[in-house]
Amino acid sequence: MTGRPLIFLDVDGTVIPLRARVVPGVPREPAGGNPLLERIDPADGPRLLGLAGELIWATTWMDEANEVVSPRLGLPALPVVDWPDENPVPGLHWKTGFLVAYAAGRPFVWLDDEVTDVDQRWITAHHPGRALLRRVHPFTGLADADFAAVRAWLLING
């Protein structure tokens, strides 16, 4: 196990909140574009880059996260988790087993609006490394408390 902890990052409900918010300085999306993109807070990009971990997109946006979301956050192109078509572990969030496999024993943070205690218990039992599953409130997206929790965890586990 080498390298910094992985930080798996979801988009919908995490980087893009489900409730509308006005972000000063962010232009409204032109007609025909995705109106949800104006909910992205560009200030989240430097905050994410400031975390002592390796950022990885863990989203159904797949490579489109690098094309559409990363530039709005000022992020470089990030690695992307490739999702097979099947759910590997019945009863869990469909991403859980894939993220544990991707981490391959490395410590990781998972920022997502859909993680549950069931996922945490399964990961604790099946992943040899440490893991922080941080449920981001889907209406607000990433918030100060989320960044503080991840920074504190990385200080201890990084």
MARBA-3410 file (N, C-alpha, C, O; in Angstrom, 1 decimal):
158
0.9,-1.2,0.0,0.0,0.0,0.0,0.9,1.2,0.0,1.5,1.6,1.0 ~ 0.9,1.9,-1.1,1.8,3.1,-1.3,0.9,4.2,-1.8,-0.2,4.0,-2.3 ~ 1.4,5.4,-1.6,0.7,6.6,-2.1,-0.2,7.1,-1.1,-0.5,6.6,-0.1 ~ -0.8,8.3,-1.5,-1.7,9.0,-0.7,-3.1,8.2,-0.7,-3.3,7.5,-1.6 ~ -3.9,8.5,0.3,-5.2,7.9,0.3,-6.0,8.3,-1.0,-5.8,9.4,-1.5
-6.9,7.5,-1.5,-7.7,7.8,-2.6,-8.9,8.6,-2.1,-9.4,8.4,-1.0 ~ -9.4,9.5,-2.9,-10.6,10.3,-2.6,-11.6,10.1,-3.7,-11.4,10.7,-4.8 ~ -12.6,9.2,-3.5,-13.6,8.9,-4.6,-14.6,10.0,-4.5,-15.2,10.3,-3.4 ~ -14.9,10.6,-5.6,-15.8,11.8,-5.7,-16.9,11.6,-6.6,-16.8,11.4,-7.8 ~ -18.1,11.7,-6.1,-19.4,11.6,-6.9,-19.7,13.0,-7.4,-19.1,14.0,-6.9
-20.6,13.1,-8.4,-21.0,14.4,-8.9,-22.4,14.8,-8.5,-22.5,15.8,-7.8 ~ -23.4,14.1,-8.9,-24.8,14.5,-8.6,-25.1,14.3,-7.2,-25.0,13.2,-6.6 ~ -25.5,15.4,-6.5,-25.8,15.5,-5.1,-24.6,15.7,-4.3,-24.7,15.9,-3.1 ~ -23.4,15.7,-4.9,-22.2,15.9,-4.1,-21.5,17.2,-4.6,-21.4,18.2,-3.9 ~ -21.0,17.2,-5.9,-20.5,18.4,-6.5,-21.6,19.3,-7.0,-21.5,20.5,-6.9
-22.6,18.7,-7.5,-23.8,19.4,-8.0,-24.9,19.1,-7.1,-25.5,18.1,-7.1 ~ -25.3,20.1,-6.2,-26.4,19.9,-5.3,-27.7,19.7,-6.0,-27.9,20.2,-7.1 ~ -28.6,19.0,-5.4,-29.9,18.7,-6.0,-30.8,19.9,-5.9,-31.8,20.1,-6.6 ~ -30.5,20.8,-4.9,-31.3,22.1,-4.8,-30.6,23.2,-5.4,-29.3,23.3,-5.3 ~ -31.3,24.1,-6.1,-30.7,25.2,-6.8,-30.0,26.1,-5.7,-30.5,26.3,-4.6
-28.8,26.6,-6.1,-28.1,27.6,-5.3,-27.5,28.6,-6.3,-27.1,28.2,-7.4 ~ -27.4,29.8,-5.9,-26.8,30.8,-6.7,-25.3,30.9,-6.3,-25.1,31.2,-5.1 ~ -24.4,30.7,-7.2,-23.0,30.8,-6.8,-22.5,32.1,-7.5,-22.5,32.2,-8.7 ~ -22.1,33.1,-6.7,-21.7,34.4,-7.3,-20.5,34.1,-8.3,-19.6,33.4,-8.0 ~ -20.6,34.8,-9.4,-19.5,34.7,-10.4,-19.6,33.6,-11.4,-18.9,33.5,-12.3
-20.6,32.7,-11.1,-20.8,31.5,-12.0,-21.9,31.9,-13.0,-23.0,32.1,-12.7 ~ -21.5,31.9,-14.3,-22.5,32.3,-15.3,-23.6,31.3,-15.5,-23.4,30.1,-15.2 ~ -24.8,31.7,-15.8,-25.9,30.8,-16.0,-25.6,30.0,-17.3,-25.0,30.6,-18.2 ~ -26.0,28.8,-17.3,-25.7,27.9,-18.4,-26.6,28.4,-19.6,-27.8,28.7,-19.5 ~ -26.0,28.5,-20.8,-26.7,28.9,-22.0,-27.9,28.0,-22.3,-27.9,26.8,-21.9
-28.8,28.5,-23.0,-30.0,27.7,-23.5,-29.5,26.4,-24.2,-28.5,26.5,-25.0 ~ -30.1,25.3,-23.9,-29.6,24.1,-24.5,-28.6,23.4,-23.7,-28.3,22.2,-23.9 ~ -27.9,24.1,-22.7,-26.9,23.4,-21.8,-27.6,22.8,-20.6,-28.8,22.8,-20.5 ~ -26.8,22.2,-19.8,-27.3,21.6,-18.6,-27.4,22.6,-17.5,-26.5,23.2,-17.0 ~ -28.7,23.0,-17.1,-28.9,24.0,-16.1,-28.4,23.7,-14.7,-28.2,24.5,-13.9
-28.1,22.4,-14.5,-27.6,22.0,-13.2,-26.2,22.4,-13.0,-25.7,22.5,-11.8 ~ -25.5,22.6,-14.0,-24.0,23.0,-13.9,-23.8,24.3,-13.2,-22.7,24.5,-12.6 ~ -24.8,25.2,-13.3,-24.6,26.5,-12.6,-24.6,26.3,-11.0,-24.3,27.3,-10.3 ~ -25.0,25.1,-10.6,-24.9,24.8,-9.1,-23.6,24.5,-8.6,-23.3,24.4,-7.4 ~ -22.6,24.2,-9.5,-21.3,23.9,-9.1,-20.6,25.1,-8.5,-20.7,26.2,-9.1
-20.0,25.0,-7.4,-19.3,26.1,-6.8,-17.8,26.0,-7.1,-17.1,25.1,-6.7 ~ -17.3,26.9,-7.9,-15.9,26.8,-8.4,-14.9,26.8,-7.2,-13.8,26.3,-7.3 ~ -15.3,27.3,-6.0,-14.5,27.4,-4.9,-14.2,25.9,-4.3,-13.2,25.7,-3.6 ~ -15.0,25.0,-4.7,-14.8,23.6,-4.3,-13.6,23.0,-4.9,-12.9,22.1,-4.3 ~ -13.2,23.5,-6.1,-12.0,22.9,-6.8,-10.8,23.1,-6.0,-10.1,22.1,-5.7
-10.4,24.3,-5.6,-9.2,24.5,-4.8,-9.3,23.7,-3.5,-8.3,23.2,-3.0 ~ -10.5,23.7,-2.9,-10.6,22.9,-1.6,-10.4,21.5,-1.8,-9.8,20.8,-1.0 ~ -10.8,20.9,-2.9,-10.6,19.5,-3.2,-9.1,19.2,-3.5,-8.5,18.3,-3.0 ~ -8.5,20.1,-4.3,-7.1,20.0,-4.6,-6.2,20.1,-3.3,-5.1,19.5,-3.2 ~ -6.7,20.8,-2.3,-6.0,21.0,-1.1,-6.0,19.8,-0.1,-5.3,19.8,0.9
-6.9,18.9,-0.5,-6.9,17.7,0.4,-5.7,16.8,0.1,-5.3,16.6,-1.1 ~ -5.2,16.1,1.1,-4.0,15.3,1.0,-4.4,13.9,0.5,-4.1,12.9,1.2 ~ -5.0,13.8,-0.7,-5.3,12.5,-1.2,-5.4,12.6,-2.7,-5.2,13.7,-3.3 ~ -5.5,11.5,-3.4,-5.6,11.4,-4.8,-7.1,11.4,-5.3,-7.8,10.4,-5.0 ~ -7.5,12.5,-5.9,-8.9,12.6,-6.4,-9.2,11.7,-7.5,-8.4,11.6,-8.5
-10.3,11.0,-7.5,-10.8,10.1,-8.5,-12.3,10.3,-8.7,-13.0,10.2,-7.7 ~ -12.7,10.5,-9.9,-14.1,10.5,-10.2,-14.8,9.1,-10.0,-14.3,8.2,-10.5 ~ -15.8,9.1,-9.1,-16.6,7.9,-8.9,-18.0,8.2,-9.1,-18.8,8.3,-8.2 ~ -18.4,8.4,-10.4,-19.7,8.9,-10.8,-20.1,8.3,-12.1,-19.3,7.8,-12.9 ~ -21.4,8.3,-12.3,-22.0,7.8,-13.6,-21.6,8.8,-14.7,-21.9,8.4,-15.9
-21.1,9.9,-14.4,-20.7,10.9,-15.5,-19.5,10.3,-16.2,-19.2,10.7,-17.4 ~ -18.8,9.4,-15.6,-17.6,8.8,-16.2,-16.6,9.8,-16.7,-16.3,10.8,-16.0 ~ -16.2,9.7,-18.0,-15.2,10.6,-18.6,-15.8,12.0,-18.8,-15.0,13.0,-18.8 ~ -17.1,12.1,-18.9,-17.7,13.4,-19.0,-17.5,14.3,-17.8,-17.5,15.5,-17.9 ~ -17.2,13.7,-16.7,-16.8,14.5,-15.5,-15.6,15.4,-15.8,-15.5,16.5,-15.3
-14.6,14.8,-16.5,-13.4,15.5,-16.8,-13.7,16.6,-17.9,-13.0,17.6,-17.9 ~ -14.6,16.3,-18.8,-14.9,17.2,-19.9,-15.7,18.4,-19.4,-15.5,19.5,-19.9 ~ -16.7,18.1,-18.5,-17.7,19.2,-18.2,-17.5,19.7,-16.7,-17.6,20.9,-16.5 ~ -17.2,18.8,-15.8,-17.2,19.3,-14.4,-15.8,19.8,-14.0,-15.7,20.8,-13.3 ~ -14.8,19.1,-14.3,-13.4,19.5,-13.9,-13.1,20.9,-14.3,-12.6,21.6,-13.5
-13.4,21.3,-15.5,-13.0,22.7,-15.9,-13.8,23.7,-15.1,-13.2,24.8,-14.8 ~ -15.0,23.4,-14.7,-15.8,24.4,-13.8,-15.2,24.5,-12.4,-15.4,25.5,-11.7 ~ -14.5,23.5,-12.0,-13.9,23.4,-10.7,-12.4,23.8,-10.7,-11.8,24.0,-9.7 ~ -11.8,24.0,-11.9,-10.4,24.2,-12.0,-9.6,23.0,-11.7,-8.4,23.2,-11.3 ~ -10.1,21.8,-11.9,-9.4,20.6,-11.6,-8.7,20.1,-12.9,-9.3,20.3,-14.0
-7.6,19.4,-12.8,-7.1,18.7,-13.9,-7.9,17.5,-14.3,-8.9,17.2,-13.5 ~ -7.7,16.8,-15.4,-8.3,15.6,-15.6,-8.0,14.6,-14.5,-6.8,14.5,-14.2 ~ -9.0,13.9,-14.0,-8.8,13.0,-12.9,-9.0,11.6,-13.4,-9.7,11.4,-14.4 ~ -8.4,10.6,-12.7,-8.8,9.2,-13.0,-10.3,9.0,-12.8,-10.9,9.7,-12.0 ~ -10.8,8.0,-13.6,-12.3,7.8,-13.5,-12.5,6.3,-13.2,-11.8,5.4,-13.9
-13.3,6.0,-12.2,-13.7,4.6,-12.0,-14.6,4.1,-13.1,-15.5,4.8,-13.5 ~ -14.2,3.0,-13.7,-15.0,2.4,-14.8,-16.0,1.4,-14.1,-15.6,0.5,-13.4 ~ -17.3,1.6,-14.4,-18.3,0.8,-13.8,-18.7,-0.4,-14.7,-19.2,-0.1,-15.8 ~ -18.5,-1.6,-14.3,-19.1,-2.7,-15.0,-20.6,-2.6,-15.0,-21.2,-1.9,-14.2 ~ -21.3,-3.4,-15.7,-22.7,-3.4,-15.8,-23.5,-4.0,-14.7,-24.7,-3.8,-14.5
-22.8,-4.9,-13.9,-23.6,-5.6,-12.9,-23.3,-5.1,-11.5,-22.2,-4.4,-11.3 ~ -24.1,-5.3,-10.6,-23.9,-5.0,-9.2,-23.2,-6.2,-8.5,-23.8,-7.2,-8.4 ~ -22.0,-6.0,-8.1,-21.2,-7.1,-7.6,-21.7,-7.6,-6.2,-21.4,-8.8,-5.9 ~ -22.3,-6.8,-5.4,-22.6,-7.2,-4.0,-24.1,-6.8,-3.8,-24.4,-5.7,-3.5 ~ -25.0,-7.8,-3.9,-26.4,-7.5,-3.6,-26.6,-6.9,-2.2,-26.0,-7.3,-1.2
-27.5,-5.9,-2.1,-27.9,-5.3,-0.8,-27.0,-4.1,-0.5,-27.3,-3.4,0.5 ~ -26.0,-3.8,-1.3,-25.2,-2.6,-1.0,-25.4,-1.6,-2.1,-26.0,-1.9,-3.1 ~ -24.9,-0.4,-1.9,-24.9,0.6,-3.0,-24.1,-0.1,-4.1,-23.1,-0.7,-3.9 ~ -24.6,0.1,-5.3,-23.9,-0.5,-6.5,-22.5,-0.2,-6.6,-21.7,-0.9,-7.3 ~ -22.0,1.0,-6.1,-20.6,1.4,-6.3,-19.7,0.7,-5.3,-18.5,0.6,-5.5
-20.2,0.3,-4.1,-19.4,-0.2,-3.0,-18.3,-1.2,-3.3,-17.1,-1.0,-3.1 ~ -18.7,-2.3,-3.9,-17.8,-3.4,-4.2,-16.7,-2.9,-5.2,-15.6,-3.3,-5.1 ~ -17.1,-2.1,-6.2,-16.2,-1.7,-7.2,-15.1,-0.7,-6.6,-14.0,-0.8,-7.0 ~ -15.6,0.1,-5.7,-14.6,1.0,-5.1,-13.6,0.3,-4.2,-12.4,0.6,-4.2 ~ -14.1,-0.7,-3.5,-13.2,-1.5,-2.7,-12.2,-2.2,-3.6,-11.0,-2.3,-3.3
-12.6,-2.8,-4.7,-11.7,-3.4,-5.6,-10.7,-2.4,-6.2,-9.5,-2.7,-6.3 ~ -11.2,-1.2,-6.6,-10.3,-0.2,-7.2,-9.3,0.2,-6.2,-8.1,0.4,-6.5 ~ -9.7,0.4,-4.9,-8.7,0.8,-3.9,-7.6,-0.2,-3.6,-6.5,0.1,-3.2 ~ -7.9,-1.5,-3.8,-6.9,-2.6,-3.7,-6.2,-2.5,-2.4,-4.9,-2.6,-2.4 ~ -6.9,-2.2,-1.3,-6.2,-2.2,0.0,-5.8,-0.8,0.5,-5.5,-0.7,1.7
-5.7,0.1,-0.4,-5.3,1.5,0.0,-6.4,2.2,0.8,-7.6,1.9,0.6 ~ -6.0,3.1,1.7,-7.0,3.8,2.4,-7.8,4.7,1.5,-7.2,5.2,0.5 ~ -9.1,5.0,1.7,-9.8,5.8,0.8,-10.9,6.6,1.6,-11.4,6.2,2.6 ~ -11.3,7.7,0.9,-12.4,8.5,1.3,-13.4,8.4,0.2,-13.1,8.4,-1.0 ~ -14.7,8.3,0.5,-15.8,8.2,-0.5,-16.8,9.3,-0.2,-17.5,9.2,0.8
-16.8,10.3,-1.0,-17.7,11.4,-0.9,-18.9,11.2,-1.9,-18.7,11.3,-3.1 ~ -20.1,11.0,-1.3,-21.2,10.6,-2.1,-22.5,10.9,-1.3,-22.5,10.9,0.0 ~ -23.6,11.2,-2.0,-24.8,11.5,-1.2,-25.6,10.3,-1.0,-26.7,10.3,-0.4 ~ -25.2,9.1,-1.4,-26.0,7.9,-1.3,-25.3,6.8,-0.4,-25.9,5.7,-0.3 ~ -24.2,7.0,0.2,-23.6,6.0,1.1,-24.4,5.8,2.3,-25.0,6.7,2.8
-24.4,4.6,2.9,-25.1,4.3,4.1,-24.3,3.5,5.1,-23.1,3.2,4.8 ~ -24.8,3.3,6.3,-24.2,2.5,7.3,-23.9,1.1,6.8,-23.0,0.5,7.2 ~ -24.8,0.6,6.0,-24.7,-0.8,5.5,-23.4,-0.9,4.7,-22.6,-1.8,4.8 ~ -23.1,0.1,3.8,-21.9,0.2,3.0,-20.7,0.3,3.9,-19.7,-0.4,3.7 ~ -20.8,1.1,5.0,-19.6,1.3,5.9,-19.3,-0.1,6.6,-18.1,-0.4,6.7
-20.3,-0.7,7.1,-20.1,-2.0,7.8,-19.5,-3.0,6.8,-18.6,-3.8,7.2 ~ -20.0,-3.1,5.6,-19.4,-4.1,4.6,-18.0,-3.7,4.3,-17.1,-4.6,4.2 ~ -17.7,-2.5,4.1,-16.3,-2.1,3.8,-15.4,-2.4,5.0,-14.3,-2.8,4.8 ~ -15.8,-2.1,6.2,-15.0,-2.4,7.3,-14.7,-3.9,7.4,-13.6,-4.3,7.8 ~ -15.6,-4.7,7.0,-15.4,-6.2,7.1,-14.6,-6.7,5.9,-14.0,-7.8,6.0
-14.6,-6.0,4.8,-14.0,-6.6,3.5,-12.9,-5.8,2.9,-12.3,-6.2,1.9 ~ -12.5,-4.7,3.5,-11.4,-3.8,3.0,-10.3,-3.8,4.0,-10.6,-3.3,5.2 ~ -9.1,-4.2,3.7,-8.0,-4.2,4.7,-7.5,-2.8,5.1,-6.9,-2.7,6.1 ~ -7.8,-1.8,4.2,-7.3,-0.5,4.5,-8.4,0.3,5.3,-9.5,-0.2,5.4 ~ -8.1,1.4,5.7,-9.0,2.3,6.4,-9.9,3.0,5.3,-9.4,3.2,4.2
-11.1,3.4,5.7,-12.0,4.1,4.8,-12.9,5.0,5.5,-13.4,4.7,6.6 ~ -13.1,6.2,4.9,-14.1,7.1,5.4,-15.2,7.3,4.4,-14.9,7.7,3.3 ~ -16.4,6.9,4.7,-17.5,7.1,3.9,-18.2,8.3,4.4,-18.8,8.3,5.5 ~ -18.2,9.4,3.6,-18.8,10.7,4.0,-20.0,10.9,3.2,-20.0,11.2,2.0 ~ -21.2,10.8,3.8,-22.5,11.1,3.1,-22.6,12.6,3.1,-22.8,13.3,4.1
-22.6,13.1,1.8,-22.8,14.6,1.6,-24.3,14.8,1.4,-25.0,14.0,0.8 ~ -24.8,15.9,2.1,-26.2,16.2,2.0,-26.5,16.5,0.5,-26.0,17.5,0.0 ~ -27.5,15.8,-0.1,-27.7,16.0,-1.5,-28.3,17.4,-1.9,-28.1,17.8,-3.0 ~ -29.0,18.0,-1.0,-29.6,19.3,-1.3,-28.5,20.4,-1.3,-28.7,21.4,-2.0 ~ -27.5,20.3,-0.5,-26.5,21.3,-0.4,-25.2,21.0,-1.1,-24.5,21.9,-1.5
-24.9,19.7,-1.4,-23.7,19.4,-1.9,-22.5,19.5,-0.9,-22.8,19.7,0.3 ~ -21.3,19.5,-1.4,-20.2,19.6,-0.5,-20.3,20.9,0.3,-20.6,22.0,-0.2 ~ -20.0,20.7,1.6,-20.1,21.9,2.6,-18.9,21.9,3.4,-18.0,21.0,3.4 ~ -18.7,23.0,4.2,-17.6,23.2,5.1,-17.3,21.9,6.0,-16.2,21.5,6.2 ~ -18.4,21.4,6.5,-18.3,20.3,7.4,-17.8,19.0,6.7,-17.0,18.3,7.3
-18.1,18.9,5.4,-17.5,17.7,4.7,-16.0,17.9,4.5,-15.3,16.9,4.7 ~ -15.6,19.0,4.1,-14.2,19.3,3.9,-13.4,19.1,5.3,-12.3,18.6,5.3 ~ -14.0,19.6,6.3,-13.3,19.5,7.7,-13.2,18.1,8.1,-12.2,17.6,8.6 ~ -14.3,17.3,7.9,-14.2,15.8,8.2,-13.2,15.1,7.4,-12.5,14.3,8.0 ~ -13.1,15.4,6.2,-12.1,14.7,5.3,-10.7,15.1,5.7,-9.8,14.3,5.8
-10.5,16.4,5.9,-9.1,16.9,6.3,-8.7,16.2,7.6,-7.6,15.8,7.8 ~ -9.6,16.1,8.6,-9.3,15.5,9.9,-9.0,14.1,9.7,-8.0,13.6,10.3 ~ -9.8,13.3,8.9,-9.5,11.9,8.7,-8.2,11.7,8.0,-7.4,10.8,8.4 ~ -7.9,12.5,7.0,-6.6,12.4,6.3,-5.4,12.7,7.2,-4.3,12.1,7.0 ~ -5.5,13.6,8.1,-4.4,13.9,9.1,-4.1,12.7,9.9,-2.9,12.4,10.1
-5.1,11.9,10.2,-4.8,10.7,11.0,-4.5,9.5,10.1,-3.7,8.7,10.5 ~ -5.1,9.4,9.0,-5.0,8.2,8.1,-4.2,8.4,6.9,-4.0,7.4,6.1 ~ -3.6,9.6,6.6,-2.9,9.9,5.4,-1.5,9.4,5.3,-0.9,9.6,4.3
END
